[in-house]
Amino acid sequence: MHSMRIAPPLCAAALVIWAVTAAADPLPVPETDFALKAKLQQGATMEMAHSGAKIRVLISGPNLPASTLGIIDMKRGKMLMMLPDVPKAAVEADVPPAYRAAMLKGEGTRMGPGEVAGQPCEIWRVDKSEAVGGPAFACITADGIPLRTEVEVKGKRQIAYEAMSVTRAPQDPALFRLPPGTQTLKIPPGAAGLLPGLGGLLKN
């Protein structure tokens, strides 16, 4: 009876494939209440608060008529966003890419330690995510706080989101509710461009 022999190159290739597959892990998700301030692209800034499965974001920037408030339900993948030009009105839609870049979901490969805003974090390479079409690099703390996201465009990294300050503390539940009297409209995918005052933030 002859024993089966595997050619060395094939064996090496199999080990490499196994190693890459084994290195892919789910990206960390937030495990604690926190609040942070971050800078975005095109001169915009974001204030973010997290508690449980809810995220509150307030985005300000030169391309928006006013600061835009959004409340994200991470379990449902939906977002309630106030309309800057329409008082007491909000829309419910899928979380748009401009916001998903700050909260990447999917799997990634650990690349090593990093530091952002004085906070230690782990750098992850993300080859596939709901937020970005190509490779991305995220620096995430051990308790799941996203501190920086870089996207790769034409072989060059661009910072899409970077925290400037972080505070871990219990968050007021009222932060994660829309102002009293707000009317909510549900919009189908692709219809966000018809809404005034969103500066393209809801476009997928």
N, C-alpha and C positions, 0 to 999 in steps of 0.2 A: 504494500500500500504506500502510495507516494504522498508526502505532505505537500500542501499548497504553499507556494512561495509568492509573496507580493513584491513586485519590483520596487526598489528603493524610492524612485521619483513618485510613484503612486502613493506609497506609504507616507512620504513627506507631505504630499498634497492633501491627503486625508487628514493628517494631523493639523495642518494649517486651517482647513475648513472647520474642523472640530473646534479649534481654539477660537476662531472668530465667532462661531455660533455660540459657544459657551460664554463668551465675553458680553453678549448682548443681554441687558437686564432692563426691567421696567424703570422708567425715570421716576425719581422720588416725587412724591406729592406732599403738599403742606400738612404738617402734623400739629401745628400750633397756631394760635392767633397771632397776627402780626399786622403792622402797618409800615409802608415804605413810600419813598418818593423816588421816581426814576425819570431818566431822560430817554426820549424816543427819537425817531428820525424826523427830519424836517423841522427841527427846533421845538418839537412838542414835548410836554412833560406829563407825567402820570402820577397821581396819588392812588395807592392801592391799599385796601384793607381786606383781611381774610379772617373768616371764622366759620368753622364747620365746613359745609359744602358751598358756602357763599363767598363771593368776591365782589367788593365794591371798587369801582375805578372812576376816577375823575380826571379827564384829559383836557389839557389846555394847550393851545398852539396858535401860531399865526394863520393857519388855514381854517380855523374854526371861528364862527361868529361869536361864540361864548364857550365857557367851560362845559364839557359834555359829561353827564353822569350816566354810568351804566352799572347794573347789578347782574352778576353772572351766577347762574345755577350750574355748578360743575357736574352734578349728577345727570341733569337733563341736557346739558350742552346748549342751553338757551341763555339769552341775554335780554334784559329789559333796559332800554336806553331812552333817556329823556330827549325830546326834540328841542334843540336850542332855540329855534325860531317860533315854536308853538308852545305857549304856556300851558302847564298842567296836562301835557300829552306825552305819552311814551309809546315805543313800539317794542314788540317781542319778536326776536329773530334768532337765527343760529349765530353763535359767537363768531364774529368776523375775524379775518386774519390779523388785522391791526392789534387785536387783543390777544389772540392765541399765541402770538410770538412771545408774550411774557409768561405764558403758562403752557409750555410744551407738554404734549402727551405722546406716549409711544414707548419705544425701546431705544436704548443707547449703549455706547461703549465707554467705560471709564478711561479717561486720558491722563488723569493726575490731579494734584491739588492746585487750587487757585485762590485768589482773594479779590473781593470787590467790596468797596465801601467799608473797609476794615473788617469784613466778615470772611472767615475761611469757607471755602466751598470746593466742591468736586466738579472738575470739567468733564462734560459728557459730549461725545460726538454722536449726533443724531442723524442717521442717514435717511430716515423716513418718519415724517410726522404729519399730523393733521394741519399744522400751522404753516409749514414751509415745504416747497416743492423739492428743494435740493438739500445738500448737507447743511447742518447747523451745529453750533457749538454752544452748549448751555452750562453756566456755572451755577450749581444748585447746592444749598447747604445740606448738612446731614439731616436736618428736620424738614427738608423739602421746600425751603424758601428760594424762589428763583431770583438770582441776582443779576445775571447778564445773559443775553442771547445774541449770538453772532450768526449771520447767515452768509453763505458762500455764493457770491455772484461773479460769474466769469473768472473763477479761480481766486478771487480776492474776498477776504472776510469784511463784512460790514456790521457794525453794531446796530442791532434793531431795538435793543432795550437794555438799559443798564441802571441798576439801583444806585442812588446817591446816599441814602440813609435808610436804616432799618430799625424798627422798634418791636420787640416781642412783648405783648401785653394783651389782656382780654379786651375785646372790641365790643362796643355798645351795639346791641341787636338792632337799634333804630337805624344804624348806618345802612343796614341791608334791606331797608324798605323804601319804596318810592314816597315822595311827599304826599301827604293827605290830599285827596281829591283828584289825584292824577288818573286820567283815562288811558287805558292801554289798548293798542291796536296790534293785531297779529298780521305780519306781512309774509307773503310767500317768498322763497328764494328767487333772486333776480329782480325783485320789485323795489329794492332799496334805493335805486337811482332816481325814483320818482319822488322821494321824500326830500323836503327842503332842509338845508342847514346841517347836513351830516358830513359834509366834506369828503364823501367817499368812504367813510369808516365802515359802513355796513356792507360794502360791495365785496363779494367773494370772488 
